[in-house]
Amino acid sequence: MRDEPGVEPNLFPARWTVAVILGIAGFAALCVTLIWLFYPAARDMQAKTPTGFAPPGLETYPVDAFRAYEAAEQARLAGAEGRLPIEDAMAAVVQRGTLDGAP
């Protein structure tokens, strides 16, 4: 074993890293230039300034909206929309005698 300090080999040359970064930047610049040259619509685009944001959509009467939702759900449980009322469904399950298996 050598304890003497030595020069480490250059396994990762920095010039290749810089060359790759510059190559990618050059390719991106070339793409932007070609788009600008061959697509005149890209030159005429103007950045649109936002005119403002819409106000948040807050409910003006949330309690009334919840009560309407709750009434609609209770009507569905009672058999509205051609559904089987919940009491009849529970009675059918009890009459069948088991919760296992499909009806």
N, C-alpha and C positions, 0 to 999 in steps of 0.2 A: 504494500500500500504506500502510495506516495502522499506525503503531507505537504509537499511543496505547492505553492500556488501556481496555477497555470492559466493559460488563456482558454476560455471555453470556445468550442466551435460555434460558428454563426449558423445555427439551424433555422432561424427565422429571419430572413432578410427583410429589413424594413422597406427597401426600395420597391419590392413587389407589392407590398401592402399599399403603399402610396400610389403605385401605378394602377392598381385595381380600383382604388377610390377615385382617382382622376379619370380613369376610363369610364366608370359608371356615371360620373358627373358629366363627362363629355357626351356620352350617349344620351343622357337626359336632355342636355342642351340641344343636341342635334334633333331629337324628337320634337322638342318645343319649336325649334326654328322651322322644321319641315311642316309642322301643323300650321304655323303662322303664315308660311309662304303659300301652301297649297289649298288652304281653306280660308277664303276671305271672310267668311262669316265669323271665324274665330277672332279676326282683327277688330270687327265691329262690335263685339260684345262689350257691354258696359256693366260694371258691377252695380247691381240694384241696391239702393239703400233701403233698409226696412222702413216701412211707413209707421210701424207701431205694432204692438202685440194686442191681440184681443183680450178683453178682460176674462178672468177665470169664470168658468161656468158654474156658479154657485146655485144651489137650489134655494128658491125664495121661500118655499114652504115645505121643508123636509119632513115635518111631522105628518102633514096631510098626504104626502107622497108615500110615506111608510104605511099609513093607515089604508091607503088604496091598495098597495101591494099585499098587505096582510089580508084584506077582505077578498082579494082575488085568489090568494092561496087557500083561504078557508072555503071559498066556493068550489075550488078544484077538489078539495078533500071531501066536500059534501056531495060530489057527483056532477059538477058542472062539466061542460064540454064532452058529454057522453062517457064520462069515466065512472067506474064503479065506486060508490061511496066507501069511505074508509071503514065505516062500521060494518058494512056488508062484507068487505074483504077480510076483516079480522074475524068475523063470524065464520066465514068459509074456512079459514085456517084452523080455527078451533074445532070445527066440525070434522075436518080431515084428520085432526088429531096429532099432527106432527109438523114440524118446521123443516124437516129434512126432505130433500128431493124436490123435483120440479112438479108443478101442478099438472 
